[in-house]
Amino acid sequence: MDSKDKIAVVERYVEAFDTADVGIIRDIYADNAVVEDPVGSEPHRGLDAICTFYEGAIGAGAKLVLTGTARCAGNAVAFPFQVIMPGMKLDVIDVFEFDDSGKINSMKAYWGPENAGE
């Protein structure tokens, strides 16, 4: 998987929030993926649990805006963005790791209380 393909997945991820389409989430994640958002919290394991997690975020009106350039290395991509919700903004860095078929098998979100604002 080259950098262009990894960045395309990041763009589809943002599109899922823009269009409130959890189907995109289902399409880009592997069946056995793990999401840890934020790092240190209880992970969401498996596609159904992951989609339920994203349904909550998308349903709450979360939108994503990329705030910098994605960085690709090995089987991973890291990218900075801002989550914008009514009355809140949150600066986040996500790291996606991909399996051999180009699906996300691991997502880790790096953020804490100090990254939240209005």
Buried (B, 14 or more C-beta within 10 A) or exposed (E): BEEEEBBBBBEBBBEBBEEEBBEBBBEBBBEEBBBBBBEEEEBBEBBEBBBEBBEEBBEEEBBBEBEEEBBBEEBBBBBBBBBBEEEEEBBBBBBBBBBEEBBBBBBBBBBEEEBEEE
